[in-house]
Amino acid sequence: MKVLIVVVYYLPSTVSCAKLIHDLAGEMINNGHEVSVVTTDESITGSVNISNENRMKIVRVQAGRIKSASRPIRLLNECMLSFTIWRKARNYFLRNRYDLVIYYSPTIFFGPLVKKLKQLYSCPSYLILRDIFPQWALDSGVLRKGLLYSFFKWIERINYDAADHIGLESPGNLNYFLKNFPDKKNQLELLYNWTSLAEEKLPATDFRIRLGLEGKVVFFYGGNIGVAQDMDNIIRLAIGMKNEPDAYFLLVGDGSEVSRLVSIIKKEGLSNISIHPSVNQQIYLSMLDEFDVGLITLDRNLKTFNFPGKMLGYMFHLMPILASINEGNDLKAVLDEHEAGLVSVNGNDEDLYNNAMKLLRDKFLRERTGRNGRRLLEEMFSVGHAAGQIMSHFIGK
């Protein structure tokens, strides 16, 4: 089959969806399919850049700043995504035909584009839904019910209506969807996040030396630094452990909360935590190989549940997971059952502190938990399983 994948971020971005889609596309190519990826890229100079990379065609569209933009600019650019991509890549879409469109959310604004592509190609679509927006924004206090919330709900419905099948990342999200969108019942399935299990040769890095972290246990966070992550959770942990000379917190990424968090770190005079800008994918993976504990944090008020994509990188690189998540999230049961991490509910700072101290003081616990995480990854989150599950809806039909 000829498959078109539409996603906001793709490599070299370190946003988790970039690696997820890269691994998925590669697996589909290995299975004999022809894959193209349409994505946005604010760094290109022209309207569209088309390249051949890793046996697939990558179509990058200049759609303005999104992740690094202020909220009003991001909202404007995201609202225009379908229109912008269609207008700038229209000639490409008309010259090429596809048998299947796969699209990834977030963002919720691909619905009109996918609907147009389905009509153009007379083909089905599959939505990989990793983020139930605007619900999480309402839960975390970013949004209140009103005109803007109603607008987002309208766009959300357009996004879902463009899909023939919708893959949700956790049992909790599946239950949420069945309750709130019962008309979609026959289109839903559980589709866990995934990663390639292939070993890559990574560039040698010396961040531990460059950052003066020799002899320290480094608690590492990589990815978006925004409201839904509630990074104040980690700041509070760093404050609680500021007298532990062997502990250090390294946060790598961009997002709307970075400047505010940097101000808090300076105000508190913390020397055991720092925020490093995003790095390219290869350097990011090398950092995972170099540091000790992988951090996951989710806002306590969220009513939807996810398995953050960064978790897969941690497990691949044998990093034990220290997680502080919203109550009821399925992630706790999975990590507890497989002893792949220590998990607390966000807001219980004492539990988070105690778990962090266990991992800080016990090297053997870190090693055992990291090995367990790798086994869990191989059993439950392989890209081969995900690709086969998606394509099973369309092969031979």
C-alpha positions in Angstrom: 0.0 0.0 0.0 1.0 3.6 -0.5 0.7 5.3 2.9 0.6 9.0 3.7 1.4 10.0 7.4 0.5 13.5 8.6 2.2 14.7 11.8 3.1 18.1 13.2 6.7 17.2 14.3 9.1 14.9 12.6 12.8 14.3 12.9 15.1 16.0 13.8 12.6 17.3 16.4 12.9 15.6 19.8 9.2 15.8 20.5 8.2 12.2 21.1 5.8 11.9 18.1 8.8 12.5 15.8 10.5 9.3 16.8 7.2 7.4 17.0 6.3 8.2 13.5 9.9 7.6 12.2 9.8 4.1 13.7 6.3 3.4 12.5 7.1 4.5 8.9 10.3 2.4 8.9 8.5 -0.7 10.0 5.8 -0.2 7.4 8.5 0.1 4.7 10.2 -3.1 6.0 6.8 -4.7 5.5 6.7 -3.7 1.8 4.6 -0.6 2.0 5.5 2.8 0.4 5.4 5.6 3.0 5.5 9.4 2.8 5.4 11.8 5.7 3.9 15.3 5.6 5.0 17.5 8.5 5.6 21.1 9.5 9.0 22.7 9.9 9.5 26.3 10.8 13.2 26.3 10.0 12.9 25.8 6.2 13.3 28.9 4.0 10.7 28.1 1.3 7.1 27.1 1.5 7.8 23.4 1.0 10.8 21.1 1.1 10.7 17.6 -0.3 13.4 15.1 0.5 14.1 11.4 0.4 15.2 10.1 3.8 15.5 6.5 5.0 13.6 5.1 2.0 10.7 7.5 2.5 9.6 10.8 1.1 9.5 13.6 3.6 7.4 16.7 2.8 8.1 19.6 5.1 5.8 22.6 5.1 6.5 26.0 6.5 3.5 26.6 8.8 4.9 29.1 11.2 6.0 28.6 14.8 3.9 26.2 17.0 5.7 24.6 19.9 8.0 27.5 20.6 5.4 30.3 20.0 3.4 32.2 22.5 -0.1 30.8 23.0 -1.9 33.3 20.8 0.5 32.8 17.9 0.5 29.0 18.4 -3.3 29.0 18.4 -3.4 31.0 15.2 -0.9 28.8 13.4 -2.5 25.6 14.5 -6.0 26.8 13.5 -4.5 27.4 10.0 -2.7 24.1 9.8 -5.0 22.2 7.4 -5.4 25.3 5.2 -1.7 26.1 5.2 -0.5 22.6 4.4 -3.1 22.1 1.7 -2.3 25.5 0.1 1.5 25.0 0.2 1.7 21.3 -0.7 -1.4 21.2 -3.0 0.7 20.4 -6.1 2.4 17.5 -4.3 -1.0 16.1 -3.1 -2.4 16.3 -6.6 0.6 14.6 -8.2 0.7 11.7 -5.8 -1.9 9.2 -4.9 -2.2 7.2 -1.6 -4.2 4.2 -0.4 -4.3 5.2 3.3 -3.9 8.4 5.3 -2.6 8.0 8.9 -2.6 11.1 11.0 -1.4 11.9 14.5 -3.0 13.9 17.3 -1.9 16.2 18.8 -2.7 18.4 16.9 -6.6 18.4 16.7 -6.5 20.6 13.6 -5.8 18.1 10.9 -9.4 17.1 10.4 -10.2 19.3 7.4 -7.0 18.3 5.6 -7.6 14.6 6.2 -11.2 14.9 5.0 -10.0 16.6 1.8 -7.2 14.0 1.2 -9.7 11.1 1.7 -12.0 12.6 -0.9 -9.1 13.2 -3.3 -7.7 9.7 -3.0 -11.0 7.8 -2.2 -9.1 6.1 0.7 -9.7 5.4 4.4 -7.9 7.0 7.4 -6.5 6.1 10.8 -6.1 8.5 13.7 -3.4 7.8 16.2 -4.8 9.8 19.1 -2.3 10.4 21.9 -3.7 13.6 23.5 -7.4 14.2 24.3 -7.6 18.0 23.8 -9.3 20.3 25.0 -10.2 18.0 27.9 -6.7 18.0 29.4 -6.5 21.8 29.1 -9.8 22.1 31.0 -8.6 19.7 33.7 -5.3 21.5 34.2 -6.9 25.0 34.3 -5.4 26.2 31.0 -8.9 26.6 29.6 -12.3 27.3 31.1 -15.6 26.5 29.6 -16.7 29.3 27.3 -16.4 30.4 23.7 -12.8 29.2 23.1 -13.5 25.8 24.7 -16.6 25.4 22.5 -14.6 26.2 19.5 -12.0 23.6 20.4 -14.7 21.0 21.0 -16.1 21.7 17.5 -12.6 21.3 16.0 -12.1 18.1 18.0 -15.3 16.6 16.6 -14.2 17.4 13.0 -10.8 15.7 13.7 -12.5 12.5 15.0 -15.1 12.5 12.2 -12.3 12.4 9.6 -11.1 9.1 11.0 -12.3 5.6 10.0 -10.4 4.1 12.9 -9.0 5.7 16.1 -6.2 4.2 18.1 -6.1 5.2 21.8 -3.0 4.8 23.9 -4.4 3.5 27.2 -7.3 1.6 28.6 -8.3 4.7 30.6 -8.5 6.8 27.5 -10.5 4.1 25.7 -13.0 4.1 28.6 -13.2 7.9 28.5 -13.8 7.9 24.8 -16.6 5.2 25.0 -18.3 7.4 27.6 -18.0 10.7 25.9 -18.1 9.7 22.2 -20.4 6.7 22.2 -21.1 7.1 18.5 -17.4 6.2 17.8 -17.6 2.9 19.7 -17.1 0.7 16.6 -14.1 2.8 15.4 -12.1 2.6 18.6 -9.2 0.4 19.7 -6.4 0.3 22.1 -3.1 1.1 20.4 -0.1 1.4 22.8 2.8 3.6 22.0 5.8 1.8 20.4 9.4 2.0 19.5 11.9 0.2 17.3 14.0 -2.4 19.1 16.8 -2.0 16.6 20.1 -0.8 18.1 21.5 2.4 16.7 25.1 3.6 16.7 25.0 6.8 18.7 27.5 9.7 18.7 29.8 9.8 21.7 28.8 12.5 24.1 30.3 13.8 27.3 27.5 15.8 28.9 28.2 14.4 32.3 31.7 15.8 32.1 30.7 19.1 30.4 28.0 19.8 32.9 30.1 18.8 35.9 28.0 15.9 36.8 30.6 13.2 37.4 29.7 11.0 40.3 26.1 12.2 40.5 22.9 10.3 39.9 21.2 12.3 37.2 17.4 12.4 37.1 16.7 13.2 33.4 13.6 14.6 31.7 13.4 15.0 28.0 10.5 16.4 25.9 7.9 19.1 26.0 8.0 21.5 29.0 4.5 22.7 29.1 1.4 23.0 31.4 0.2 19.4 31.1 3.5 18.2 32.4 3.3 20.2 35.6 7.1 20.7 35.9 6.7 22.5 39.2 6.3 19.0 40.5 10.0 18.4 39.6 11.1 21.8 40.9 9.5 20.9 44.3 11.4 17.6 44.3 14.7 19.4 43.5 14.0 21.8 46.4 13.4 18.8 48.7 16.7 17.2 47.6 18.9 20.3 47.5 21.0 19.0 50.3 21.7 15.7 48.6 25.1 16.3 46.9 24.8 13.2 44.6 21.5 14.1 43.1 21.0 16.3 40.0 18.0 17.1 37.8 18.5 17.8 34.1 15.5 18.8 32.0 16.0 18.9 28.2 13.4 20.5 26.0 11.4 23.5 25.0 7.9 24.7 25.8 5.7 27.3 27.2 6.8 26.9 30.8 10.6 27.2 30.3 11.1 30.9 31.0 8.9 30.7 34.1 10.7 27.7 35.5 14.1 29.2 34.9 13.0 32.2 37.0 11.8 29.9 39.8 15.1 28.0 39.8 17.1 31.3 40.0 14.7 32.7 42.7 15.1 29.5 44.8 18.9 29.5 44.3 18.9 25.9 43.2 22.2 24.4 42.0 20.9 20.9 41.6 18.7 21.4 38.6 19.0 23.0 35.1 17.1 23.3 31.9 18.9 22.6 28.6 17.5 23.5 25.2 16.3 20.8 22.9 18.9 18.8 21.0 18.7 16.7 17.9 17.4 13.1 18.0 20.8 11.4 17.9 22.2 13.6 20.7 19.1 13.1 22.8 19.4 9.3 22.5 23.0 9.6 23.5 21.9 11.5 26.6 19.5 8.8 27.5 22.4 6.4 27.3 24.5 8.6 29.5 22.2 9.4 32.5 20.6 7.5 35.3 16.9 7.9 35.9 14.1 8.9 33.6 11.5 11.4 34.8 7.8 11.4 34.0 5.4 14.0 35.4 1.7 14.7 34.6 -0.6 17.3 35.9 -2.6 15.9 38.8 -5.9 17.4 37.5 -5.9 15.5 34.2 -8.9 13.3 33.7 -7.5 11.6 30.6 -4.6 9.1 30.8 -1.6 8.6 28.6 1.7 6.7 28.4 4.1 9.5 27.5 6.3 8.6 24.5 9.5 9.6 26.3 8.9 6.5 28.6 9.9 4.3 25.6 13.2 5.9 25.2 13.9 5.6 28.9 13.1 1.8 28.9 15.1 1.2 25.7 18.2 2.7 27.4 17.6 0.7 30.6 16.7 3.8 32.6 14.5 3.2 35.7 11.5 5.4 35.7 10.5 7.9 38.4 6.9 9.0 37.7 4.5 11.3 39.3 1.2 11.1 37.5 -2.6 11.9 37.7 -4.7 9.6 39.9 -6.2 6.6 38.1 -3.7 6.6 35.2 -3.1 3.1 33.9 0.6 3.8 33.7 1.0 3.1 37.5 -0.5 -0.4 37.3 1.7 -1.3 34.3 5.0 0.0 35.8 4.2 -1.5 39.3 3.3 -4.9 37.9 6.5 -5.1 35.9 8.7 -3.4 38.5 9.9 -1.0 35.8 9.6 2.2 37.8 8.6 3.9 41.0 5.3 5.7 40.7 3.4 8.2 42.9 0.3 10.4 42.4 1.1 14.0 41.6 0.5 16.1 44.7 1.9 13.5 47.1 5.3 15.1 47.3 6.4 12.9 50.2 5.9 9.7 48.1 7.7 11.2 45.2 10.6 12.3 47.4 10.8 8.8 49.0 10.8 7.1 45.6 13.5 9.5 44.4 15.7 8.8 47.5 15.3 5.0 46.9 16.7 5.3 43.4 19.4 7.8 44.5 20.8 5.5 47.2 20.4 2.1 45.6 22.4 1.4 42.5 21.2 -2.2 42.3 17.6 -1.0 42.4 18.3 1.3 39.5 19.9 -1.4 37.5 17.2 -4.0 38.2 14.3 -1.6 37.5 16.0 -0.5 34.3 16.3 -4.1 33.1 12.7 -4.8 33.9 11.7 -1.7 31.9 13.6 -3.0 28.8 11.8 -6.4 29.1 8.4 -4.6 29.4 9.3 -2.6 26.3 10.0 -5.7 24.3 6.9 -7.5 25.4 4.3 -4.7 25.1 5.5 -1.7 23.1 7.2 -3.0 19.9 6.7 -1.1 16.6 6.1 -4.4 14.8 3.0 -5.0 16.8 1.7 -1.4 16.3 2.3 -1.4 12.5 0.6 -4.8 12.1 -2.4 -3.7 14.2 -2.9 -0.5 12.1 -2.5 -2.2 8.8 -4.8 -5.1 9.7 -7.8 -2.9 9.1 -6.8 -2.2 5.5 -4.8 -5.1 4.0 -6.9 -7.1 1.6 -9.9 -4.8 1.9 
